[in-house]
Amino acid sequence: MAPQLWLLRHGEAVPHDSKPDAERELTARGERQSVAAGAGLARLGVEFAAIYTSPKVRAADTAKLAASSLNVDPEIEDVLGDGFEVEDALELLGRHDGGAKVLVVGHNPSFAQVVHDLTGARVDFKKGAVAAVRLSGRQGELVVLL
């Protein structure tokens, strides 16, 4: 089986001007989006080898809320905080067996760019959205967009 990279953009957060970027927390809506994402992935029966999250509060909280339905504890990965790229995604996937599914929780525009770089697809990555890419080397196929 081919490895799969699943990407979950953090839920809605408080406004940019309310506090430093790394400290912005989820709104009530963002919390609901995060819980719903985890519940949806659990209903799909997706089993993740790992969940990696940005250290920024809104992403880490999204990961914790989503992971509560997935039976995997999220791990902080600084690379997901800023400038996440294809090489970073491949390195995270490379830590696991060939057919592993790995969930990363982080930010746009990095996530949309990674999906584009792997698949050629242009996606509108809304807050709380999920995309999955099945990989064959550095080439990918978009298999899910929620």
Salt bridges, closest charged atoms under 4 A:
GLU12 OE2 - ARG29 NH1 3.18
ASP21 OD1 - ARG24 NH1 3.14
ASP21 OD2 - LYS56 NZ 2.83
ASP21 OD1 - ARG58 NH2 3.09
GLU25 OE1 - LYS19 NZ 2.86
ASP61 OD1 - LYS64 NZ 3.64
GLU77 OE2 - ARG95 NH1 2.73
ASP82 OD1 - LYS56 NZ 3.04
GLU87 OE2 - ARG138 NH2 3.04
GLU91 OE1 - ARG95 NH2 3.05
ASP124 OD2 - LYS126 NZ 3.15
GLU141 OE1 - ARG134 NH2 3.18
